[in-house]
Amino acid sequence: MTIAVTTPTGNVGAHLLRLLVQAGVRPRALLRDPSKLGPDVADQVEAVKFDAWDAGSVIEATSGVSALYWVSPTAMDRDPLAAHAMAARHVRAAVEQNRIDRVVFQSSVGAEKRHGVGEIDGLAATEVELDSTGASVTHLRCGYFFTNLLMEIESIRGGVFATAMDLDRRLPWVAPQDIAAVAAGRLLSSAWTGRHVQAVHGPEDLSFRQVAEQLSASLGHSVVPQQLTDQDVRTALGDLGLPAPQIEALVQMTAGIRDDFTPEDPRGYQTTTPTTLAAWAATHLG
C-alpha cells in the first residue's frame, strides 16, 4: 500500500507523515521542494517533487498510489477560487488515470453550503470533483484550526484578539494533530468504501469571547476580544499587500460562516477529538 501526502510540512501534514511512519508505512511526501524535509524525515519517506497547479506533475507524482491525502493549495498570486478549481481538475484526473482507490480530502466546515463562503467555496468545488471520480472519498470537514491563532500572535500577546466573527457565536475549534490522527485512520483502513463526510470538531465549540478568556488564562494576562467589521478586515489585508480577489475570499469565508450557517454534521462521538485549546496553547503560546 502506497499512501501519498500533500503539504507534508504543513500543520496537519507534518503530524500525518509521522503517524504513518510510526504505523510502519513509508509514505510518499508530495511537495514543491523536497529539500524542505529535514534529513530525519527524508530518510523515512519517499519525497517527490510536485506542483498541484500542473496536471502532468500531479498525475506523475501520484502514479502507483493506493491512497491519497489531498490538501487544496491556497494561491496568493491569483484568484484563489480559480486556483482551487484548477487543482481540483488536476487531482480528479490523477485519481481517475492512476485508479487511486481511496482519497481523504482536507475540507472545511462550511463546504456544505457550496457557495457564499469565500475560499471555502473552492474546497466545496474540490469535493464535487472528487465525488465524480468513482473512488472512495472521505471529506474531512474540519473546524477552526487552533494554529490560526499564530497569525494573530503579536496582537494577542499585546492583549487584543480581533475578529470579524460574532464574538458570541460558537464554532468547532480543532488541533491540527487531531485532524492528522483522523486522516491517518482513514488512510490506513480499507474497511470503508464510497463517499463519506467526516467532521473533525475538536473537543468543544467555542465562541471567540471564550477563546479570549482561555488565552488570558494560558498567557497570564488579559486578552480582550475585539469585534471588527468586514471593511476593517479588507483595509488591514489591503495594507498587507494582498490582491483584491484574495481579500474578498478571506472576508467572505468569515461572513459565510458567521451569517446564516448551521453545520451539516452534528457534534458527536465520531466528530469530537481530544486536544483542548488550553493544552495546545500551553505548548505553542507559552
Secondary structure as the mmCIF struct_conf table of DSSP 4:
data_model
#
loop_
_struct_conf.conf_type_id
_struct_conf.id
_struct_conf.beg_label_comp_id
_struct_conf.beg_label_asym_id
_struct_conf.beg_label_seq_id
_struct_conf.end_label_comp_id
_struct_conf.end_label_asym_id
_struct_conf.end_label_seq_id
STRN STRN1 ILE A 3 THR A 6
BEND BEND1 THR A 7 THR A 7
TURN_TY1_P TURN_TY1_P1 PRO A 8 THR A 9
BEND BEND2 GLY A 10 GLY A 10
TURN_TY1_P TURN_TY1_P2 ASN A 11 VAL A 12
HELX_RH_AL_P HELX_RH_AL_P1 GLY A 13 GLN A 22
TURN_TY1_P TURN_TY1_P3 ALA A 23 GLY A 24
HELX_LH_PP_P HELX_LH_PP_P1 PRO A 27 PRO A 27
STRN STRN2 ARG A 28 LEU A 31
BEND BEND3 ARG A 32 ARG A 32
HELX_RH_3T_P HELX_RH_3T_P1 PRO A 34 LYS A 36
BEND BEND4 LEU A 37 LEU A 37
HELX_RH_AL_P HELX_RH_AL_P2 PRO A 39 ALA A 42
TURN_TY1_P TURN_TY1_P4 ASP A 43 GLN A 44
BEND BEND5 VAL A 45 VAL A 45
STRN STRN3 GLU A 46 LYS A 49
TURN_TY1_P TURN_TY1_P5 ALA A 52 TRP A 53
HELX_RH_AL_P HELX_RH_AL_P3 ALA A 55 ALA A 61
TURN_TY1_P TURN_TY1_P6 THR A 62 GLY A 64
BEND BEND6 SER A 66 SER A 66
STRN STRN4 ALA A 67 TRP A 70
HELX_LH_PP_P HELX_LH_PP_P2 SER A 72 ALA A 75
BEND BEND7 MET A 76 ARG A 78
HELX_RH_AL_P HELX_RH_AL_P4 PRO A 80 ASN A 98
TURN_TY1_P TURN_TY1_P7 ARG A 99 ARG A 99
STRN STRN5 ARG A 102 SER A 108
TURN_TY1_P TURN_TY1_P8 VAL A 109 GLY A 110
HELX_RH_3T_P HELX_RH_3T_P2 ALA A 111 LYS A 113
BEND BEND8 HIS A 115 VAL A 117
TURN_TY1_P TURN_TY1_P9 GLY A 118 GLU A 119
HELX_RH_AL_P HELX_RH_AL_P5 ILE A 120 ASP A 131
TURN_TY1_P TURN_TY1_P10 SER A 132 THR A 133
BEND BEND9 ALA A 135 ALA A 135
STRN STRN6 SER A 136 CYS A 142
STRN STRN7 TYR A 144 PHE A 145
HELX_RH_3T_P HELX_RH_3T_P3 PHE A 146 GLU A 152
HELX_RH_AL_P HELX_RH_AL_P6 ILE A 153 ARG A 157
TURN_TY1_P TURN_TY1_P11 GLY A 158 GLY A 159
STRN STRN8 VAL A 160 THR A 163
BEND BEND10 ALA A 164 MET A 165
TURN_TY1_P TURN_TY1_P12 LEU A 167 ASP A 168
STRN STRN9 LEU A 171 VAL A 174
HELX_RH_AL_P HELX_RH_AL_P7 PRO A 176 LEU A 188
BEND BEND11 ALA A 191 ALA A 191
BEND BEND12 GLY A 194 GLY A 194
STRN STRN10 ARG A 195 VAL A 200
BEND BEND13 PRO A 203 PRO A 203
STRN STRN11 ASP A 205 LEU A 206
HELX_RH_AL_P HELX_RH_AL_P8 PHE A 208 LEU A 219
TURN_TY1_P TURN_TY1_P13 GLY A 220 GLY A 220
BEND BEND14 HIS A 221 HIS A 221
STRN STRN12 VAL A 224 GLN A 227
HELX_RH_AL_P HELX_RH_AL_P9 ASP A 230 ASP A 239
TURN_TY1_P TURN_TY1_P14 LEU A 240 GLY A 241
HELX_RH_AL_P HELX_RH_AL_P10 ALA A 244 ARG A 258
BEND BEND15 ASP A 259 ASP A 260
BEND BEND16 GLU A 264 ASP A 265
HELX_LH_PP_P HELX_LH_PP_P3 PRO A 266 ARG A 267
BEND BEND17 GLY A 268 GLY A 268
TURN_TY1_P TURN_TY1_P15 TYR A 269 THR A 271
HELX_RH_AL_P HELX_RH_AL_P11 LEU A 277 HIS A 284
TURN_TY1_P TURN_TY1_P16 LEU A 285 LEU A 285
#
